[in-house]
């Protein structure tokens, strides 16, 4: 079976992204991004952090911005949001959202911002770290996200009950704009 364009790169980047985020984002707050110590090379844009890394087997660095939201009481992940230009065949950035294992997958997820029609997408793959859905951020979607301070990511839990997870949008616009420049070595 052959994989569609971009999937091989995406799977390779998924491991890289999670390794980098795991190293640089620990702490716990529900409803707020997770605070973390900032090692050298990490740039901060509001509540978003930027990392540049080379995927395994590549000399070219890939940059992305991310945010992690944890449940305060257990320090378990509620949501991971990563934005980057992960596919060379798309001119737009892609938002990859990872919900924890146990999420009820068939309904997919919604990104709700203000009174705007929710942006809907389906889960594509589950790995040990959670289940991922992606959303292409064309200029209209990016403008909507950039004009608000917070979004709600709506999923269903294993009991099929709706769960809303807050995601800060503070700094997302500047973080995404920074991805359009070549990473510093």
C-alpha positions as YAML, in Angstrom:
chain: A
units: angstrom
residues:
- id: 1
  name: UNK
  ca: [0.00, 0.00, 0.00]
- id: 2
  name: UNK
  ca: [1.38, 3.44, -0.88]
- id: 3
  name: UNK
  ca: [0.83, 6.41, 1.35]
- id: 4
  name: UNK
  ca: [-0.52, 9.75, 0.09]
- id: 5
  name: UNK
  ca: [1.90, 12.63, -0.44]
- id: 6
  name: UNK
  ca: [3.02, 14.16, 2.80]
- id: 7
  name: UNK
  ca: [2.14, 11.21, 5.05]
- id: 8
  name: UNK
  ca: [5.65, 9.78, 5.20]
- id: 9
  name: UNK
  ca: [7.03, 13.17, 6.13]
- id: 10
  name: UNK
  ca: [4.20, 13.65, 8.61]
- id: 11
  name: UNK
  ca: [4.87, 10.36, 10.40]
- id: 12
  name: UNK
  ca: [8.59, 11.12, 10.55]
- id: 13
  name: UNK
  ca: [7.86, 14.58, 11.93]
- id: 14
  name: UNK
  ca: [5.33, 13.28, 14.46]
- id: 15
  name: UNK
  ca: [8.06, 11.47, 16.37]
- id: 16
  name: UNK
  ca: [10.38, 14.45, 16.15]
- id: 17
  name: UNK
  ca: [7.69, 16.87, 17.29]
- id: 18
  name: UNK
  ca: [6.71, 14.74, 20.26]
- id: 19
  name: UNK
  ca: [10.29, 14.15, 21.31]
- id: 20
  name: UNK
  ca: [11.04, 17.87, 21.18]
- id: 21
  name: UNK
  ca: [7.85, 18.83, 22.97]
- id: 22
  name: UNK
  ca: [8.37, 16.19, 25.62]
- id: 23
  name: UNK
  ca: [11.78, 17.63, 26.39]
- id: 24
  name: UNK
  ca: [10.67, 21.27, 26.50]
- id: 25
  name: UNK
  ca: [7.11, 21.31, 27.81]
- id: 26
  name: UNK
  ca: [6.53, 19.99, 31.25]
- id: 27
  name: UNK
  ca: [4.31, 21.44, 33.96]
- id: 28
  name: UNK
  ca: [0.57, 21.41, 34.53]
- id: 29
  name: UNK
  ca: [-2.35, 23.75, 34.07]
- id: 30
  name: UNK
  ca: [-5.75, 22.99, 32.64]
- id: 31
  name: UNK
  ca: [-7.24, 25.86, 30.66]
- id: 32
  name: UNK
  ca: [-3.80, 27.41, 30.32]
- id: 33
  name: UNK
  ca: [-0.75, 26.50, 28.28]
- id: 34
  name: UNK
  ca: [1.84, 24.52, 30.16]
- id: 35
  name: UNK
  ca: [4.70, 26.72, 31.40]
- id: 36
  name: UNK
  ca: [8.17, 25.37, 30.83]
- id: 37
  name: UNK
  ca: [11.81, 26.35, 31.17]
- id: 38
  name: UNK
  ca: [13.08, 27.76, 27.91]
- id: 39
  name: UNK
  ca: [16.25, 26.07, 26.67]
- id: 40
  name: UNK
  ca: [18.43, 27.81, 24.13]
- id: 41
  name: UNK
  ca: [16.90, 27.86, 20.67]
- id: 42
  name: UNK
  ca: [13.27, 27.99, 21.80]
- id: 43
  name: UNK
  ca: [11.44, 31.16, 20.83]
- id: 44
  name: UNK
  ca: [8.27, 32.21, 22.63]
- id: 45
  name: UNK
  ca: [5.31, 33.91, 20.94]
- id: 46
  name: UNK
  ca: [2.66, 34.60, 23.57]
- id: 47
  name: UNK
  ca: [1.47, 31.18, 24.73]
- id: 48
  name: UNK
  ca: [3.13, 29.36, 21.80]
- id: 49
  name: UNK
  ca: [6.71, 28.08, 21.63]
- id: 50
  name: UNK
  ca: [8.78, 27.60, 18.48]
- id: 51
  name: UNK
  ca: [11.32, 24.83, 17.94]
- id: 52
  name: UNK
  ca: [13.41, 24.00, 14.86]
- id: 53
  name: UNK
  ca: [14.74, 20.45, 14.44]
- id: 54
  name: UNK
  ca: [16.01, 18.22, 11.65]
- id: 55
  name: UNK
  ca: [13.89, 15.08, 11.10]
- id: 56
  name: UNK
  ca: [15.76, 11.76, 11.22]
- id: 57
  name: UNK
  ca: [17.76, 11.27, 8.03]
- id: 58
  name: UNK
  ca: [17.50, 14.90, 6.94]
- id: 59
  name: UNK
  ca: [19.87, 17.85, 7.10]
- id: 60
  name: UNK
  ca: [17.08, 20.38, 6.58]
- id: 61
  name: UNK
  ca: [15.54, 21.79, 9.73]
- id: 62
  name: UNK
  ca: [11.78, 22.02, 10.18]
- id: 63
  name: UNK
  ca: [10.25, 24.62, 12.48]
- id: 64
  name: UNK
  ca: [6.91, 24.49, 14.24]
- id: 65
  name: UNK
  ca: [5.06, 26.26, 17.03]
- id: 66
  name: UNK
  ca: [3.30, 24.28, 19.72]
- id: 67
  name: UNK
  ca: [1.26, 24.42, 22.87]
- id: 68
  name: UNK
  ca: [0.40, 21.72, 25.37]
- id: 69
  name: UNK
  ca: [-2.59, 21.73, 27.74]
- id: 70
  name: UNK
  ca: [-2.55, 19.40, 30.75]
- id: 71
  name: UNK
  ca: [-5.19, 18.44, 33.30]
- id: 72
  name: UNK
  ca: [-4.11, 20.08, 36.55]
- id: 73
  name: UNK
  ca: [-5.05, 17.29, 38.95]
- id: 74
  name: UNK
  ca: [-3.29, 14.43, 37.18]
- id: 75
  name: UNK
  ca: [-0.79, 16.26, 34.95]
- id: 76
  name: UNK
  ca: [-2.07, 14.12, 32.06]
- id: 77
  name: UNK
  ca: [-2.23, 15.59, 28.58]
- id: 78
  name: UNK
  ca: [-5.58, 16.97, 27.45]
- id: 79
  name: UNK
  ca: [-4.41, 18.48, 24.19]
- id: 80
  name: UNK
  ca: [-1.31, 19.08, 22.12]
- id: 81
  name: UNK
  ca: [-1.46, 21.66, 19.32]
- id: 82
  name: UNK
  ca: [1.32, 21.94, 16.74]
- id: 83
  name: UNK
  ca: [1.39, 24.29, 13.74]
- id: 84
  name: UNK
  ca: [3.89, 24.11, 10.92]
- id: 85
  name: UNK
  ca: [4.49, 23.85, 7.21]
- id: 86
  name: UNK
  ca: [4.76, 20.06, 7.26]
- id: 87
  name: UNK
  ca: [3.82, 19.36, 3.64]
- id: 88
  name: UNK
  ca: [5.79, 20.76, 0.73]
- id: 89
  name: UNK
  ca: [2.76, 20.34, -1.55]
- id: 90
  name: UNK
  ca: [0.67, 22.79, 0.54]
- id: 91
  name: UNK
  ca: [1.32, 26.54, 0.76]
- id: 92
  name: UNK
  ca: [-0.59, 26.78, 4.05]
- id: 93
  name: UNK
  ca: [0.40, 25.77, 7.57]
- id: 94
  name: UNK
  ca: [-1.25, 22.73, 9.13]
- id: 95
  name: UNK
  ca: [-2.63, 22.57, 12.68]
- id: 96
  name: UNK
  ca: [-2.12, 19.10, 14.17]
- id: 97
  name: UNK
  ca: [-4.21, 18.47, 17.27]
- id: 98
  name: UNK
  ca: [-3.55, 15.47, 19.48]
- id: 99
  name: UNK
  ca: [-6.18, 14.32, 21.93]
- id: 100
  name: UNK
  ca: [-5.54, 11.62, 24.54]
- id: 101
  name: UNK
  ca: [-6.15, 7.94, 23.93]
- id: 102
  name: UNK
  ca: [-9.70, 7.06, 24.91]
- id: 103
  name: UNK
  ca: [-11.19, 9.89, 22.86]
- id: 104
  name: UNK
  ca: [-14.29, 8.75, 20.96]
- id: 105
  name: UNK
  ca: [-13.08, 9.08, 17.36]
- id: 106
  name: UNK
  ca: [-16.05, 8.84, 14.92]
- id: 107
  name: UNK
  ca: [-17.39, 12.40, 15.46]
- id: 108
  name: UNK
  ca: [-13.94, 13.94, 14.97]
- id: 109
  name: UNK
  ca: [-13.28, 17.29, 16.60]
- id: 110
  name: UNK
  ca: [-14.33, 20.90, 16.27]
- id: 111
  name: UNK
  ca: [-12.27, 24.04, 16.66]
- id: 112
  name: UNK
  ca: [-14.64, 26.72, 17.95]
- id: 113
  name: UNK
  ca: [-13.70, 30.38, 17.96]
- id: 114
  name: UNK
  ca: [-16.19, 33.03, 19.02]
- id: 115
  name: UNK
  ca: [-19.45, 32.97, 17.07]
- id: 116
  name: UNK
  ca: [-17.79, 31.72, 13.86]
- id: 117
  name: UNK
  ca: [-18.91, 28.42, 12.33]
- id: 118
  name: UNK
  ca: [-16.81, 25.63, 13.95]
- id: 119
  name: UNK
  ca: [-13.91, 24.25, 11.95]
- id: 120
  name: UNK
  ca: [-14.44, 20.48, 11.80]
- id: 121
  name: UNK
  ca: [-11.94, 17.72, 11.10]
- id: 122
  name: UNK
  ca: [-11.63, 13.97, 11.61]
- id: 123
  name: UNK
  ca: [-9.06, 11.95, 13.49]
- id: 124
  name: UNK
  ca: [-6.51, 10.40, 11.15]
- id: 125
  name: UNK
  ca: [-4.20, 8.26, 13.26]
- id: 126
  name: UNK
  ca: [-3.66, 7.12, 16.84]
- id: 127
  name: UNK
  ca: [-0.22, 6.48, 18.29]
- id: 128
  name: UNK
  ca: [1.03, 5.81, 21.81]
- id: 129
  name: UNK
  ca: [0.88, 9.53, 22.61]
- id: 130
  name: UNK
  ca: [-2.72, 10.09, 21.48]
- id: 131
  name: UNK
  ca: [-4.97, 10.47, 18.46]
- id: 132
  name: UNK
  ca: [-4.22, 13.12, 15.85]
- id: 133
  name: UNK
  ca: [-6.41, 15.24, 13.64]
- id: 134
  name: UNK
  ca: [-5.14, 17.93, 11.30]
- id: 135
  name: UNK
  ca: [-6.62, 21.08, 9.89]
- id: 136
  name: UNK
  ca: [-5.19, 23.03, 6.98]
- id: 137
  name: UNK
  ca: [-5.01, 26.69, 8.00]
- id: 138
  name: UNK
  ca: [-5.79, 28.58, 4.82]
- id: 139
  name: UNK
  ca: [-5.72, 32.38, 5.03]
- id: 140
  name: UNK
  ca: [-9.38, 32.61, 6.14]
- id: 141
  name: UNK
  ca: [-8.97, 30.11, 8.99]
- id: 142
  name: UNK
  ca: [-5.69, 31.65, 10.07]
- id: 143
  name: UNK
  ca: [-7.29, 35.12, 10.10]
- id: 144
  name: UNK
  ca: [-10.13, 33.83, 12.31]
- id: 145
  name: UNK
  ca: [-7.71, 32.22, 14.77]
- id: 146
  name: UNK
  ca: [-5.43, 35.27, 14.78]
- id: 147
  name: UNK
  ca: [-8.30, 37.63, 15.59]
- id: 148
  name: UNK
  ca: [-9.23, 35.83, 18.82]
- id: 149
  name: UNK
  ca: [-7.43, 35.11, 22.09]
- id: 150
  name: UNK
  ca: [-8.88, 31.67, 22.74]
- id: 151
  name: UNK
  ca: [-10.37, 28.69, 20.93]
- id: 152
  name: UNK
  ca: [-12.27, 25.71, 22.24]
- id: 153
  name: UNK
  ca: [-11.29, 22.29, 20.99]
- id: 154
  name: UNK
  ca: [-14.35, 20.05, 21.28]
- id: 155
  name: UNK
  ca: [-14.00, 16.26, 21.37]
- id: 156
  name: UNK
  ca: [-16.02, 13.41, 22.85]
- id: 157
  name: UNK
  ca: [-14.65, 11.22, 25.60]
- id: 158
  name: UNK
  ca: [-14.94, 7.43, 25.80]
- id: 159
  name: UNK
  ca: [-18.42, 7.81, 27.30]
- id: 160
  name: UNK
  ca: [-19.36, 9.86, 24.19]
- id: 161
  name: UNK
  ca: [-19.79, 13.03, 26.26]
- id: 162
  name: UNK
  ca: [-18.68, 16.33, 24.80]
- id: 163
  name: UNK
  ca: [-15.50, 17.79, 26.31]
- id: 164
  name: UNK
  ca: [-14.32, 21.33, 25.58]
- id: 165
  name: UNK
  ca: [-10.61, 22.03, 25.96]
- id: 166
  name: UNK
  ca: [-9.48, 25.67, 25.95]
- id: 167
  name: UNK
  ca: [-6.57, 26.56, 23.68]
- id: 168
  name: UNK
  ca: [-4.90, 29.95, 23.92]
- id: 169
  name: UNK
  ca: [-4.42, 31.70, 20.59]
- id: 170
  name: UNK
  ca: [-2.24, 34.47, 22.08]
- id: 171
  name: UNK
  ca: [0.86, 34.77, 19.91]
- id: 172
  name: UNK
  ca: [-0.22, 32.22, 17.30]
- id: 173
  name: UNK
  ca: [-0.21, 34.79, 14.49]
- id: 174
  name: UNK
  ca: [3.35, 35.92, 15.26]
- id: 175
  name: UNK
  ca: [4.49, 32.34, 15.77]
- id: 176
  name: UNK
  ca: [3.14, 31.25, 12.38]
- id: 177
  name: UNK
  ca: [4.64, 34.33, 10.71]
- id: 178
  name: UNK
  ca: [8.02, 33.35, 12.16]
- id: 179
  name: UNK
  ca: [7.78, 29.94, 10.49]
- id: 180
  name: UNK
  ca: [7.98, 31.57, 7.07]
- id: 181
  name: UNK
  ca: [11.60, 32.58, 7.69]
- id: 182
  name: UNK
  ca: [14.52, 30.19, 7.35]
- id: 183
  name: UNK
  ca: [15.58, 28.69, 10.70]
- id: 184
  name: UNK
  ca: [18.82, 29.93, 12.26]
- id: 185
  name: UNK
  ca: [21.58, 27.33, 12.58]
...
